Each structure stands twice: as C-alpha cells, then as structure tokens.
Amino acid sequence: MEFKTIFGEIISADCLGCSDRNVPALKKLQIAEMKNWRVEQDIELAYPAMIILVPKRHVSNYADLSSDELQELNELIVKSKNNIKKLFQVDRFVYMFWERPNGHFHFLIMPVFDFMNIKNRAGILSEITERNSDFTGDKEHMKLVAETIDKLRNLF
C-alpha cells in the first residue's frame, strides 16, 4: 500500500504501524519513542497536535495489549494531553481507538481548537478529513503543524 504524508511524501508499506521509523518521511512526524509506544503527528491529516500513539509491536485490537502496554498507554495519554495544553489554550479533546482487522491498532488524541473553526464538533474527524486538502495547501497552516511537532518533541 502507499500512504501520502501531510508533507506530500509517499511511503510504501504493508503495515504503516510496523514501518521502519528511520524513513525520512516518518522521522518528520515522530514526536517521541517510549518503551512500548511511538508518539507521532497523524501522517495523513494536517491538524496541529493530532497525536497518534502507535504500539511498537503489531497488535490489531485493544484487548490484545499487554498490561505493560496498557499502563504506558494511559501515561502517554495524560502526558500528551498535558503537553498539548502547554502549547495551546485548549480544554477539550477527542480520543479514539482505531482497530481494523489485521491492521495496526493506534490511539488518537485530537485537541478541539476554537481557532480551527470546526463547525461540527461531534463529527470533528469527518470535517478535518474533508478539509485536509485545504489545510495542506495553506503554507501558514502547515508551518503551524511543523512547529507544533518540534515543540511537542521538546516537551516529551
């Protein structure tokens, strides 16, 4: 499969979650690496501080995570939320587990920004997906996304 990053680069991989993180296109998106998890900017959606927590081992289902992975996931959720709050005036977040049969499980943390002018707060992911080409086509917006990745790296 081919995946196009928010910065316009193409990555070929059978499983994006299991892909080599030394690939330059993925390095740009990586925020932190922990014992069991990687913290990354979402690869396909250009929404600032849209963090994806990806287990280092291939797991398709939340129920298949080990107790060690679950404990670290919980700690990363809290740390990610606190780090985002250090950068932005935000008090609402959307959280989502992403499970697909034989896919790579991940956990999504998305701040709900007032400045993003989201019309449908309940359907924020759908709206961001629909507006993504507008976001990636806006140089100032993409500059904000890149700066946010760098600032989050420093906080982790």
C-alpha positions in Angstrom: 0.0 0.0 0.0 1.0 3.6 -0.5 0.5 6.3 2.0 0.8 10.0 1.3 2.0 12.1 4.3 0.8 15.6 5.2 4.1 16.9 3.7 3.4 15.2 0.3 5.8 12.3 0.6 4.8 8.8 -0.4 5.5 5.8 1.9 5.1 2.2 0.7 4.4 -0.3 3.4 2.3 -3.4 4.1 1.6 -2.1 7.6 2.3 1.6 8.3 2.5 0.9 12.0 5.2 -1.6 11.5 7.2 0.5 9.0 10.8 1.4 9.7 10.8 4.7 11.5 14.2 5.7 10.1 12.4 6.5 6.8 12.9 10.3 6.5 9.2 11.0 5.8 8.2 9.2 9.0 11.0 10.8 11.0 9.5 14.2 10.3 6.3 13.1 12.0 7.8 11.3 15.0 7.5 13.2 18.3 8.7 10.6 20.8 9.6 7.0 21.3 8.9 5.1 24.5 9.4 1.6 25.6 6.2 0.2 24.0 4.8 3.1 22.0 5.7 5.8 19.5 4.1 9.2 19.6 3.6 10.8 16.2 1.7 13.5 14.4 -1.0 12.0 12.3 0.6 11.0 9.0 -2.4 11.8 6.8 -4.3 14.6 8.5 -2.7 18.0 8.8 -4.3 19.0 12.1 -1.9 20.6 14.7 -1.2 18.3 17.7 -3.3 15.5 16.3 -1.3 12.8 18.1 -1.3 9.2 17.3 0.0 6.7 19.8 1.3 3.6 18.0 2.3 0.4 19.7 5.8 -0.8 18.6 4.6 -4.4 18.1 1.9 -5.3 15.7 -1.4 -5.5 17.5 -4.8 -5.2 15.9 -7.1 -5.0 19.0 -7.1 -3.0 22.2 -7.9 -6.3 24.1 -4.6 -7.7 22.8 -2.4 -5.1 24.5 -0.3 -6.3 27.4 -0.7 -4.9 30.9 2.6 -3.1 30.4 1.4 -1.6 27.1 -1.9 -0.5 28.7 -0.1 1.2 31.6 2.3 3.1 29.3 -0.7 4.0 27.0 -2.5 5.6 29.9 0.6 7.5 31.0 1.1 8.7 27.4 -2.5 9.9 27.1 -2.1 12.0 30.2 1.3 13.3 29.2 0.2 14.1 25.6 -2.8 16.0 26.8 -0.8 18.0 29.3 1.9 18.8 26.7 -0.7 20.0 24.2 -2.2 22.2 26.9 1.2 23.7 27.5 1.3 24.9 23.8 -2.3 25.8 23.2 -5.3 27.2 25.1 -7.4 24.1 24.8 -9.7 22.3 27.2 -11.5 19.8 25.1 -10.1 16.7 23.4 -11.4 13.9 21.2 -10.0 10.4 21.9 -10.4 7.4 19.6 -9.2 3.8 19.4 -8.5 2.7 15.8 -8.9 -1.0 15.3 -9.0 -2.7 11.9 -9.0 -6.5 11.3 -5.3 -7.4 10.9 -4.5 -3.7 10.9 -2.2 -1.9 13.3 -4.1 -0.6 16.4 -3.5 3.0 17.4 -4.9 5.6 19.8 -5.8 9.1 18.5 -5.7 12.3 20.6 -7.1 15.3 19.0 -7.4 18.7 20.7 -10.6 20.7 19.8 -9.3 24.2 18.9 -11.6 27.2 18.7 -9.2 28.8 16.1 -9.7 25.9 13.7 -13.3 27.0 13.1 -14.7 23.4 13.3 -18.4 23.6 12.5 -19.4 20.1 13.6 -17.7 19.3 17.0 -19.3 15.8 17.1 -18.0 14.9 13.7 -14.6 16.6 14.0 -12.7 13.8 12.4 -15.0 13.7 9.3 -14.8 17.5 9.0 -11.0 17.5 9.2 -10.8 14.7 6.7 -13.0 16.7 4.3 -10.9 19.9 4.8 -7.5 18.3 4.8 -6.6 19.4 1.3 -7.3 23.0 2.3 -5.1 22.5 5.3 -2.2 21.0 3.4 -2.5 23.7 0.7 -2.2 26.5 3.3 1.5 27.3 3.9 0.8 29.1 7.2 -1.2 26.2 8.5 1.5 23.6 7.5 4.1 25.8 9.2 1.9 25.7 12.4 1.8 21.9 12.1 5.6 21.5 11.7 6.3 24.0 14.6 3.9 22.0 16.8 5.7 18.8 16.1 9.0 20.4 17.0 7.6 21.9 20.2 6.0 18.6 21.3 9.3 16.8 20.7 10.9 19.2 23.1 8.2 18.6 25.7 8.5 14.8 25.6 
